[in-house]
């Protein structure tokens, strides 16, 4: 069966087996969850349970209308390293076409959100074409003292080939790309900055989240998550893997603006037997958050993690995992700064890694019709295995990016986009990937695009 056929069957089975879909940033478009008493503090969306997955909302706009909404983006890019290779410098023009279809539907005790995103990128070579297929959904069911949420994101993405579109922002709400999927453990929603090569990847993340309040100030939470990544046409010997997580926690609101939580989680990272075996990870952390509705939220967490690599013996390691995240909203400017330290799958380069990530983003409207966004990120990755089985033979690598996006609103249905992104991957020693050898892969992409997003159509 062809790759496209497998993807189509996967999307069909997923959509048939799951009954609900949504996005975490639906706080901007979804109604405030009605958890019994209207002003129950621990279940207020402006300050949700800290041990759960939802982030405090700084956006006060909410909508309770059901609608469908299409979107379309077409663009042209100049790419300094179109093959995304080590030491690559072959410039090429690339075109992309991306479409999105979103649905949100509300019932008295349940919400449904669904998004499909599809399209492709095309180079100067008539035989160069890369496709993107993605489906995201989230279903929410509420009762008087709690909530049950089911999330799933599945996508087929050729690594690197669609940064022309990503640099200008994907059309739609971001459900299908996992944008704003929430909190949880450090790194549970991590995404690659810009891996080397154009190896197609099929990935899926499924999450079940249950919140149960025990009084107006305290709640228990339970999270189960599973994610997997599989590389196709894998000439670079990248490592497939999957990750299972079970997380339980207790949250307590100690004041109007402050909340504390304790969380324990178990993670299992699995790789092919020929690549790296299994990694068992026990994590305990304490969290504290300070939230000022509509203006600021800060989260800090830290705790020990006990990691055991099981391959040709047992290799234990005791370390620290943690995170800090600050979101601040001025009158016209929004800031986001995050830092995370955790155990990761290794992005295909390693069968498990110790990872540290720092990211920064600023958004600001310029006048009445312009929006500007700038962002930057840096990550350090240390190989967890004491020996090389698969992937690359480096001990560590750094990756980083900087980018900016300027949007011009042309009426209510069209945006013009100008974007730029620079990315860099740097290994500590020369490695071989996809037939090329080197230490560094750098890429610059400049994009101009036009996006159409008509007024949503109500379906009530």
KARAMO-V530686 format. One record per residue. SS is DSSP state (@ for helix, = for strand, . for the rest). PHI is phi in whole degrees, -180 to 180 (999 if undefined). PSI is psi in degrees with one decimal (999 if undefined). Layout:
# KARAMO-V530686
ss:SS phi:PHI psi:PSI
ss:SS phi:PHI psi:PSI
This chain:
# KARAMO-V530686
ss:. phi:999 psi:138.8
ss:. phi:-70 psi:161.7
ss:@ phi:-58 psi:-44.4
ss:@ phi:-62 psi:-38.1
ss:@ phi:-66 psi:-41.4
ss:@ phi:-63 psi:-38.8
ss:@ phi:-65 psi:-43.4
ss:@ phi:-61 psi:-45.3
ss:@ phi:-63 psi:-39.1
ss:@ phi:-62 psi:-44.8
ss:@ phi:-65 psi:-39.5
ss:@ phi:-65 psi:-47.5
ss:@ phi:-64 psi:-37.7
ss:@ phi:-64 psi:-46.0
ss:@ phi:-68 psi:-28.1
ss:@ phi:-78 psi:-31.5
ss:@ phi:-87 psi:-19.9
ss:. phi:-109 psi:142.0
ss:. phi:-110 psi:5.9
ss:. phi:-155 psi:154.6
ss:. phi:-152 psi:154.4
ss:. phi:-173 psi:-168.1
ss:. phi:-141 psi:148.1
ss:@ phi:-68 psi:-32.8
ss:@ phi:-81 psi:15.4
ss:@ phi:-67 psi:-3.5
ss:@ phi:-61 psi:-21.2
ss:@ phi:-82 psi:-25.7
ss:. phi:-121 psi:-10.7
ss:. phi:-104 psi:157.7
ss:. phi:-71 psi:156.2
ss:. phi:-63 psi:124.5
ss:. phi:-56 psi:132.1
ss:. phi:-95 psi:79.1
ss:. phi:-82 psi:77.6
ss:. phi:66 psi:-112.9
ss:. phi:-66 psi:130.6
ss:. phi:-57 psi:-32.8
ss:. phi:-115 psi:30.5
ss:. phi:-62 psi:114.6
ss:@ phi:-59 psi:-47.4
ss:@ phi:-70 psi:-17.6
ss:@ phi:-109 psi:10.0
ss:. phi:-73 psi:130.5
ss:. phi:-63 psi:-16.0
ss:. phi:-78 psi:-13.8
ss:. phi:-154 psi:67.9
ss:. phi:-72 psi:169.5
ss:. phi:-55 psi:129.6
ss:. phi:-70 psi:-25.7
ss:. phi:-85 psi:-1.2
ss:. phi:-93 psi:-155.7
ss:. phi:-108 psi:-15.7
ss:. phi:-83 psi:142.7
ss:. phi:-94 psi:149.6
ss:. phi:-60 psi:139.6
ss:. phi:-91 psi:128.2
ss:. phi:-100 psi:-3.4
ss:. phi:-98 psi:124.8
ss:. phi:-93 psi:-7.8
ss:. phi:-78 psi:134.1
ss:. phi:-141 psi:149.8
ss:. phi:-135 psi:139.8
ss:. phi:-113 psi:19.5
ss:. phi:-94 psi:140.2
ss:. phi:-88 psi:137.2
ss:= phi:-159 psi:166.8
ss:= phi:-118 psi:148.7
ss:= phi:-148 psi:117.4
ss:= phi:-93 psi:164.9
ss:= phi:-156 psi:152.0
ss:= phi:-145 psi:136.2
ss:= phi:-132 psi:130.8
ss:= phi:-126 psi:142.7
ss:= phi:-159 psi:168.0
ss:= phi:-131 psi:138.4
ss:= phi:-133 psi:151.8
ss:= phi:-107 psi:125.3
ss:= phi:-120 psi:122.8
ss:. phi:-79 psi:-14.9
ss:. phi:-146 psi:71.9
ss:. phi:-62 psi:-33.1
ss:. phi:-83 psi:-4.8
ss:. phi:54 psi:48.6
ss:. phi:-104 psi:160.5
ss:. phi:-62 psi:132.7
ss:. phi:59 psi:17.7
ss:. phi:-75 psi:145.3
ss:. phi:-148 psi:22.1
ss:. phi:-84 psi:109.0
ss:. phi:-79 psi:148.2
ss:= phi:-159 psi:146.8
ss:= phi:-86 psi:139.1
ss:= phi:-132 psi:142.5
ss:= phi:-114 psi:148.2
ss:= phi:-138 psi:148.4
ss:= phi:-132 psi:123.3
ss:= phi:-133 psi:131.6
ss:= phi:-122 psi:151.5
ss:= phi:-138 psi:148.2
ss:= phi:-136 psi:119.9
ss:= phi:-116 psi:145.9
ss:= phi:-136 psi:135.8
ss:= phi:-134 psi:135.6
ss:= phi:-138 psi:133.8
ss:= phi:-119 psi:137.7
ss:. phi:-122 psi:172.8
ss:. phi:-56 psi:-37.3
ss:. phi:-124 psi:5.9
ss:= phi:-141 psi:151.1
ss:= phi:-129 psi:146.7
ss:= phi:-131 psi:130.0
ss:= phi:-130 psi:139.8
ss:= phi:-148 psi:139.1
ss:= phi:-144 psi:136.7
ss:= phi:-116 psi:134.6
ss:= phi:-129 psi:130.5
ss:= phi:-150 psi:154.7
ss:= phi:163 psi:-160.3
ss:= phi:-165 psi:170.3
ss:= phi:-123 psi:142.4
ss:= phi:-134 psi:132.1
ss:. phi:-101 psi:-175.3
ss:. phi:-63 psi:-36.8
ss:. phi:-69 psi:122.7
ss:. phi:-62 psi:-17.2
ss:. phi:-93 psi:-1.3
ss:. phi:-94 psi:114.3
ss:= phi:-152 psi:133.0
ss:= phi:-128 psi:138.2
ss:= phi:-110 psi:156.7
ss:= phi:-129 psi:128.2
ss:= phi:-130 psi:130.6
ss:= phi:-150 psi:144.5
ss:= phi:-137 psi:129.8
ss:= phi:-131 psi:141.0
ss:= phi:-152 psi:154.8
ss:= phi:-151 psi:133.0
ss:= phi:-122 psi:136.3
ss:= phi:-124 psi:128.7
ss:= phi:-125 psi:130.7
ss:= phi:-118 psi:150.3
ss:= phi:-131 psi:-175.2
ss:. phi:-60 psi:-34.2
ss:. phi:-124 psi:16.8
ss:= phi:-171 psi:-170.0
ss:= phi:-157 psi:147.8
ss:= phi:-124 psi:127.2
ss:= phi:-130 psi:132.1
ss:= phi:-118 psi:124.6
ss:= phi:-124 psi:148.0
ss:= phi:-155 psi:136.6
ss:= phi:-133 psi:123.7
ss:= phi:-129 psi:133.5
ss:= phi:-148 psi:151.3
ss:= phi:-114 psi:111.8
ss:= phi:-133 psi:123.3
ss:= phi:-78 psi:110.6
ss:. phi:-52 psi:128.3
ss:. phi:88 psi:-31.4
ss:. phi:-75 psi:-16.3
ss:. phi:-112 psi:21.3
ss:@ phi:-68 psi:-17.7
ss:@ phi:-61 psi:-42.1
ss:@ phi:-77 psi:-40.4
ss:@ phi:-65 psi:-31.8
ss:@ phi:-64 psi:-28.0
ss:. phi:-98 psi:0.9
ss:. phi:87 psi:131.4
ss:. phi:-71 psi:146.3
ss:. phi:-69 psi:166.2
ss:. phi:89 psi:-170.7
ss:. phi:-87 psi:-17.4
ss:. phi:99 psi:7.4
ss:. phi:-66 psi:-46.4
ss:. phi:-69 psi:-21.9
ss:. phi:-100 psi:2.3
ss:. phi:77 psi:14.2
ss:. phi:-66 psi:128.3
ss:. phi:67 psi:39.0
ss:. phi:-77 psi:-2.3
ss:. phi:114 psi:-158.9
ss:. phi:-102 psi:-104.0
ss:. phi:77 psi:-160.3
ss:. phi:-67 psi:154.9
ss:. phi:-56 psi:128.6
ss:. phi:83 psi:-2.3
ss:. phi:-66 psi:-24.8
ss:. phi:-113 psi:26.2
ss:. phi:-65 psi:151.5
ss:. phi:-135 psi:155.5
ss:. phi:-70 psi:141.8
ss:. phi:-73 psi:-38.8
ss:. phi:165 psi:71.7
ss:. phi:-65 psi:162.9
ss:. phi:-80 psi:143.0
ss:. phi:91 psi:172.5
ss:. phi:-120 psi:43.9
ss:. phi:-76 psi:122.1
ss:= phi:-62 psi:142.9
ss:= phi:-135 psi:130.8
ss:= phi:-106 psi:122.1
ss:= phi:-133 psi:155.6
ss:= phi:-148 psi:138.7
ss:= phi:-131 psi:122.7
ss:= phi:-121 psi:136.3
ss:= phi:-140 psi:133.4
ss:= phi:-118 psi:128.5
ss:= phi:-133 psi:123.5
ss:= phi:-122 psi:131.7
ss:= phi:-121 psi:129.5
ss:= phi:-134 psi:114.3
ss:= phi:-81 psi:146.5
ss:= phi:-111 psi:-15.4
ss:= phi:-164 psi:174.7
ss:. phi:-61 psi:-13.2
ss:. phi:-117 psi:-4.7
ss:= phi:-137 psi:151.3
ss:= phi:-155 psi:150.2
ss:= phi:-100 psi:147.4
ss:= phi:-133 psi:150.2
ss:= phi:-139 psi:130.3
ss:= phi:-129 psi:132.6
ss:= phi:-124 psi:133.2
ss:= phi:-141 psi:148.0
ss:= phi:-142 psi:132.1
ss:= phi:-136 psi:150.3
ss:= phi:-147 psi:151.6
ss:= phi:-139 psi:131.5
ss:= phi:-131 psi:126.8
ss:= phi:-96 psi:136.1
ss:. phi:-108 psi:155.5
ss:. phi:49 psi:51.5
ss:. phi:-86 psi:74.8
ss:. phi:-76 psi:-13.6
ss:. phi:-94 psi:3.2
ss:. phi:59 psi:39.7
ss:. phi:-72 psi:154.2
ss:. phi:-96 psi:121.3
ss:. phi:-74 psi:155.9
ss:= phi:-168 psi:164.4
ss:= phi:-141 psi:161.2
ss:= phi:-138 psi:127.6
ss:= phi:-115 psi:137.9
ss:= phi:-137 psi:134.3
ss:= phi:-125 psi:127.9
ss:= phi:-136 psi:129.4
ss:= phi:-126 psi:144.3
ss:= phi:-154 psi:166.4
ss:= phi:-131 psi:130.7
ss:= phi:-120 psi:143.8
ss:= phi:-140 psi:129.2
ss:= phi:-87 psi:111.3
ss:. phi:-93 psi:-16.5
ss:. phi:-159 psi:-179.3
ss:. phi:-60 psi:-32.8
ss:. phi:-112 psi:-9.7
ss:= phi:-120 psi:143.2
ss:= phi:-144 psi:144.8
ss:= phi:-125 psi:157.4
ss:= phi:-155 psi:154.4
ss:= phi:-125 psi:135.7
ss:= phi:-136 psi:136.1
ss:= phi:-121 psi:141.2
ss:= phi:-144 psi:149.7
ss:= phi:-121 psi:131.3
ss:= phi:-123 psi:142.0
ss:= phi:-125 psi:116.5
ss:= phi:-105 psi:124.4
ss:= phi:-122 psi:140.8
ss:= phi:-131 psi:162.7
ss:. phi:-55 psi:147.4
ss:. phi:-58 psi:-30.4
ss:. phi:-81 psi:-3.0
ss:. phi:-116 psi:-29.3
ss:. phi:175 psi:0.7
ss:. phi:70 psi:-133.0
ss:= phi:-132 psi:153.9
ss:= phi:-127 psi:124.5
ss:= phi:-104 psi:131.8
ss:= phi:-133 psi:119.1
ss:= phi:-107 psi:127.1
ss:= phi:-129 psi:135.2
ss:= phi:-133 psi:129.4
ss:= phi:-144 psi:159.5
ss:= phi:-114 psi:144.7
ss:= phi:-127 psi:150.0
ss:= phi:-141 psi:138.4
ss:= phi:-135 psi:149.6
ss:= phi:-129 psi:122.1
ss:= phi:-130 psi:131.6
ss:= phi:-117 psi:113.2
ss:. phi:-53 psi:130.0
ss:. phi:76 psi:0.3
ss:. phi:-133 psi:-50.1
ss:= phi:-150 psi:147.3
ss:= phi:-143 psi:137.0
ss:= phi:-130 psi:135.6
ss:= phi:-128 psi:132.2
ss:= phi:-133 psi:137.7
ss:= phi:-149 psi:149.3
ss:= phi:-159 psi:151.5
ss:= phi:175 psi:167.9
ss:= phi:-79 psi:153.3
ss:= phi:-135 psi:135.8
ss:= phi:-110 psi:111.6
ss:= phi:-110 psi:131.4
ss:= phi:-126 psi:117.2
ss:= phi:-91 psi:119.5
ss:= phi:-106 psi:98.3
ss:. phi:-163 psi:118.8
ss:. phi:52 psi:48.1
ss:. phi:114 psi:177.6
ss:= phi:-108 psi:131.5
ss:= phi:-127 psi:90.0
ss:= phi:-82 psi:156.4
ss:= phi:-155 psi:131.8
ss:= phi:-110 psi:126.6
ss:= phi:-146 psi:-170.6
ss:= phi:-119 psi:136.0
ss:= phi:-118 psi:146.5
ss:= phi:-171 psi:175.7
ss:= phi:-160 psi:150.0
ss:= phi:-138 psi:134.4
ss:= phi:-141 psi:129.3
ss:= phi:-124 psi:125.1
ss:= phi:-121 psi:127.3
ss:= phi:-135 psi:138.1
ss:= phi:-124 psi:111.5
ss:. phi:-82 psi:-172.2
ss:. phi:-62 psi:-37.2
ss:. phi:-128 psi:-6.9
ss:= phi:-124 psi:138.7
ss:= phi:-118 psi:135.4
ss:= phi:-122 psi:144.5
ss:= phi:-139 psi:125.7
ss:= phi:-135 psi:130.4
ss:= phi:-137 psi:152.3
ss:= phi:-141 psi:134.8
ss:= phi:-138 psi:144.6
ss:= phi:-134 psi:124.5
ss:= phi:-164 psi:174.6
ss:= phi:-96 psi:126.8
ss:= phi:-120 psi:170.5
ss:. phi:-72 psi:-27.6
ss:. phi:108 psi:3.7
ss:= phi:57 psi:25.4
ss:. phi:89 psi:-22.0
ss:. phi:-79 psi:-38.7
ss:= phi:-123 psi:155.1
ss:. phi:-93 psi:72.2
ss:. phi:102 psi:136.1
ss:= phi:-153 psi:153.6
ss:= phi:-90 psi:124.3
ss:= phi:-128 psi:136.7
ss:= phi:-125 psi:131.9
ss:= phi:-133 psi:133.1
ss:= phi:-127 psi:134.2
ss:= phi:-139 psi:151.7
ss:= phi:-143 psi:141.2
ss:= phi:-146 psi:140.2
ss:= phi:-133 psi:137.2
ss:= phi:-128 psi:141.9
ss:= phi:-158 psi:131.9
ss:= phi:-74 psi:142.2
ss:= phi:-115 psi:100.0
ss:. phi:75 psi:-157.3
ss:. phi:-90 psi:-21.7
ss:. phi:-123 psi:4.9
ss:= phi:-119 psi:142.6
ss:= phi:-127 psi:135.4
ss:= phi:-122 psi:138.5
ss:= phi:-137 psi:132.6
ss:= phi:-126 psi:145.2
ss:= phi:-150 psi:156.6
ss:= phi:-154 psi:152.3
ss:= phi:-155 psi:152.6
ss:= phi:-146 psi:139.7
ss:= phi:-139 psi:141.3
ss:= phi:-116 psi:132.2
ss:= phi:-126 psi:123.4
ss:= phi:-113 psi:127.3
ss:= phi:-60 psi:131.1
ss:. phi:-85 psi:-30.2
ss:. phi:-71 psi:141.4
ss:. phi:-78 psi:-2.8
ss:. phi:-150 psi:158.8
ss:. phi:-95 psi:122.5
ss:. phi:-111 psi:-47.6
ss:. phi:-148 psi:175.8
ss:. phi:83 psi:-141.9
ss:. phi:-103 psi:159.5
ss:. phi:-93 psi:11.8
ss:. phi:-77 psi:157.4
ss:. phi:-89 psi:-23.4
ss:= phi:-161 psi:164.4
ss:= phi:-155 psi:152.4
ss:= phi:-112 psi:149.2
ss:= phi:-143 psi:146.5
ss:= phi:-157 psi:166.3
ss:= phi:-156 psi:155.9
ss:= phi:-138 psi:147.8
ss:= phi:-163 psi:165.4
ss:= phi:-150 psi:150.8
ss:= phi:-137 psi:130.5
ss:= phi:-120 psi:123.1
ss:= phi:-113 psi:134.6
ss:= phi:-113 psi:116.7
ss:= phi:-81 psi:121.0
ss:= phi:-113 psi:88.6
ss:. phi:76 psi:-160.4
ss:. phi:-92 psi:-11.1
ss:. phi:-119 psi:-7.5
ss:= phi:-131 psi:144.0
ss:= phi:-129 psi:138.3
ss:= phi:-101 psi:138.5
ss:= phi:-127 psi:133.6
ss:= phi:-126 psi:127.2
ss:= phi:-142 psi:154.8
ss:= phi:-143 psi:142.2
ss:= phi:-147 psi:133.6
ss:= phi:-119 psi:131.0
ss:= phi:-132 psi:153.6
ss:= phi:-148 psi:134.1
ss:= phi:-124 psi:127.7
ss:= phi:-134 psi:111.5
ss:= phi:-86 psi:156.5
ss:= phi:-76 psi:-20.6
ss:= phi:-138 psi:162.4
ss:= phi:-61 psi:137.5
ss:= phi:-130 psi:164.8
ss:= phi:-112 psi:124.7
ss:= phi:-141 psi:125.4
ss:. phi:59 psi:32.5
ss:. phi:87 psi:-1.4
ss:= phi:-118 psi:152.9
ss:= phi:-125 psi:136.4
ss:= phi:173 psi:-179.0
ss:= phi:-105 psi:-26.9
ss:= phi:-131 psi:140.3
ss:= phi:-127 psi:114.9
ss:= phi:-115 psi:149.1
ss:= phi:-150 psi:135.0
ss:= phi:-123 psi:132.9
ss:= phi:-132 psi:122.8
ss:= phi:-111 psi:135.2
ss:= phi:-133 psi:139.9
ss:= phi:-123 psi:138.4
ss:= phi:-152 psi:161.3
ss:= phi:-126 psi:130.2
ss:= phi:-121 psi:133.9
ss:= phi:-113 psi:124.7
ss:. phi:-141 psi:89.0
ss:. phi:-66 psi:167.7
ss:. phi:-61 psi:132.6
ss:. phi:-57 psi:147.3
ss:= phi:-99 psi:119.2
ss:= phi:-68 psi:141.4
ss:. phi:-120 psi:15.3
ss:. phi:-81 psi:999
